[in-house]
Amino acid sequence: MKNKTFKTLDEQIAILKAKNVVVDDYDYVKDILLRENYFFISGYRHLFVKSVIEKNYIENTNFRELYAMFYFDRQLRNILFKNILIVENNIKSILSYIMSKNHGFKEQNYLNPNNFIKDSRRNKQVNDLLKKMHRQIRVNGKQHTATSHYINNYGYIPLWVVVKVLSFGIVGELYTILKAEDQKEIADVFKVSVDNMLDFLPILANYRNLCAHEDICYEHRTQKEIANNRFHELLDIPKMDGEYIYGKNDLFSLVLILKHLLSHDDFTLMLNEMSFEIDLLAGRLKVINITKVLDKMGFPLNYQELARMN
C-alpha cells in the first residue's frame, strides 16, 4: 500500500507544474494553497484533465481556472445553504403549528406515541425517534435562551420552540412517522403531495449537511431521486432510455425541490444569484466551456426559464 507523505507548498506547486498547470503568479498560488488546502482544490481537477487515463491537465490550464471552480462551488454552497435554511425554518414552523393544533403543545402531548403512525412494523422507528427527540430536548434545551426560558418558567417546552433545537434530519424523519392526515395537512401548505415531501426532506437534509461542511456541491448526486414533475416537461429536458437526464438526483433536482418549497420571490432571487455566479465563472474559464460545468451540475441550458414558470 502506497503512503501519502507531507508535501511543502513548493513541492505542491512543482507537482501542479509537472502536470501542465500554468502558474503565472507563484506567491498567489502559494497563498491559495496555504489557505485553502491542495487536497480540496484538487477535488476539481477532473474537469481539466485530458482523460481518466491521462492525468495531465489540458494544455494551458491555469491555476486560476482551477481555483475559480473551487471558489464557484463555495459561492454556490453559500447561496443554497441560506435558502435551504429558509425552507428548514418554514417546515419546522408549519409542522409544529399543525401538530400543536391537532395534538396539543406540551411534551406529553406531542411526544405521545399514540399521535403517530399505527403500524406494528414501524413501532421501533417511532420509539427510537421519540427517544432521540427527548435526548435532544434534554441536551440542547438548556443551551438556548428560548427553551431554557420555558423550562424555568413553565416546566415544559412547546413544540414550536422545541423544533429550534431539533436537527433538520430528525424533523424530516419525524414527518415520516406522522399520521397520514397530519402529513397531508403539512404537504398541502406547500401545494405538493405527501410522496413529494417524503422524497424532498432527506435530499434537503443531505445537501444542508454537505453545504455546512464545505463538501463538493456542484456535481453531488443523491441516492434518492425525485419523481418526474411538470418542470421536467416544461423545460423540455432530454431523456435517455426513457429517463430525464437532468433534475432527478443531481444539483438541479435540489433546485426543483426549492422551486416547490420556496416563495416565488425567494426562489427568483436564489436563481438570479446562481446565474450571476455561473456567468462569472464562465468568464474565468478558458480551457473548458461553462456547458461542461452545467452538465456536471445537471443543469439544462435553459435553466433560467424556471424562474418564470408557475
Stockholm file with secondary structure:
# STOCKHOLM 1.0

chainA/1-310         MKNKTFKTLDEQIAILKAKNVVVDDYDYVKDILLRENYFFISGYRHLFVKSVIEKNYIENTNFRELYAMFYFDRQLRNILFKNILIVENNIKSILSYIMSKNHGFKEQNYLNPNNFIKDSRRNKQVNDLLKKMHRQIRVNGKQHTATSHYINNYGYIPLWVVVKVLSFGIVGELYTILKAEDQKEIADVFKVSVDNMLDFLPILANYRNLCAHEDICYEHRTQKEIANNRFHELLDIPKMDGEYIYGKNDLFSLVLILKHLLSHDDFTLMLNEMSFEIDLLAGRLKVINITKVLDKMGFPLNYQELARMN
#=GR chainA/1-310 SS CCCCCCCCHHHHHHHHHHTTCBCSCHHHHHHHHHHHCHHHHGGGGGGTBSCSSCCSBCTTCBHHHHHHHHHHHHHHHHHHHHHHHHHHHHHHHHHHHHHHHHHCSSHHHHTCGGGBCCCGGGHHHHHHHHHHHHHHHHHHGGGSHHHHHHHHHHSSCCHHHHTTTSCHHHHHHHHHTBCHHHHHHHHHHTTCCHHHHHHHHHHHHHHHHHHHTTCCCTTCCCSSCCCCCHHHHHTTCCEETTEESSSSSSHHHHHHHHHHHSCHHHHHHHHHHHHHHHHHHHHHCSSSCHHHHHHHHTCCTTGGGGGGCC
#=GC SS_cons         CCCCCCCCHHHHHHHHHHTTCBCSCHHHHHHHHHHHCHHHHGGGGGGTBSCSSCCSBCTTCBHHHHHHHHHHHHHHHHHHHHHHHHHHHHHHHHHHHHHHHHHCSSHHHHTCGGGBCCCGGGHHHHHHHHHHHHHHHHHHGGGSHHHHHHHHHHSSCCHHHHTTTSCHHHHHHHHHTBCHHHHHHHHHHTTCCHHHHHHHHHHHHHHHHHHHTTCCCTTCCCSSCCCCCHHHHHTTCCEETTEESSSSSSHHHHHHHHHHHSCHHHHHHHHHHHHHHHHHHHHHCSSSCHHHHHHHHTCCTTGGGGGGCC
//
